[in-house]
């Protein structure tokens, strides 16, 4: 697990530092959310779909969510990161703004949410997530991207009936990102070899 996290963090750092200013790399993640995916699982009839797009040059994260059929009104929504796969239950602390994304529709059983988070701004993160990742916004940003790339982050919608979360889904990187990971690691390796020569 440590090696996987290191590789993901190395890729995230490589993408942030090495991307040319005029050529943004867009990392795309998506999640299907439901009650059985919660921890502990529940019998909610609610479903949802979320997408997250990270722009490596602008250092922004575009978040979109559609949800419906919840059993109670929404009370919060955010991204949790980074799950320890060996933990029981497999949960993680909130990474993004608490108690909820700014502008997320609250008190409803269905809705749509769109926002752009500036990942260079401390208000895009939970203060404790920044503290836990070196005490800097840059550390929090790198940890979140590494968690997303490792599949260790999830979108969670909480309601008044399910205060720990009614529906959630792990944000999965699109298949092309794994190719970019290999490319980023190869570029980092070549750059390191050139510096040594």
MOKA-V355565 format. One line per field, one symbol per residue. ss: DSSP state (a for helix, b for strand, c for the rest). phi: phi as a letter, one per 40 degrees, with the letter a starting at -180 (. if undefined). psi: psi as a letter, one per 20 degrees, with the letter a starting at -180 (. if undefined). A space follows every 10 residues. Layout:
ss = ???
phi = ???
psi = ???
This chain:
ss = caaaaaaaaa aaaaaaaacc cccccbbbbb bbbbaaaccc ccccccbbbb bbbbbccccb bbbbbbbbcc cccbbbbbbb bccccccccc cccbcbcccc cccccccccc bbbbbbbbcc caaabcaaaa aaccccaaaa aaaaaaaaac ccbbbbbbbc ccccccbbbb cbbcaaaaaa aaaaaaaaaa aaaaaac
phi = .ccccccccc cdcccccccc dcbcbbcbba acbaccccbc cbcdccbabb bbbbccccfb bcbbabaagc caccbaaabb abcccccbcc baccccdbca dcgccbgbba ibbbabcccc bdccbcdccc dcbggbcccc cccccccccc gbbacbbcbc cbcchcbaac cbccdccccc cccccccccc ccccccc
psi = gggggggggg gggghhhipq hinqpoppqq ppprgiiroq qrkqiqrrpq qpppohgilq opppppqrjq irqqiqqrpq qppoiiqorn rrrpgapqir ppipoqjriq aqppqppojj phiiqpghhg gilijqhhgg gggggggghi kkqqpppqrh hnhipgqrpp opqqhhhhgh gggghgghgg gghhhh.
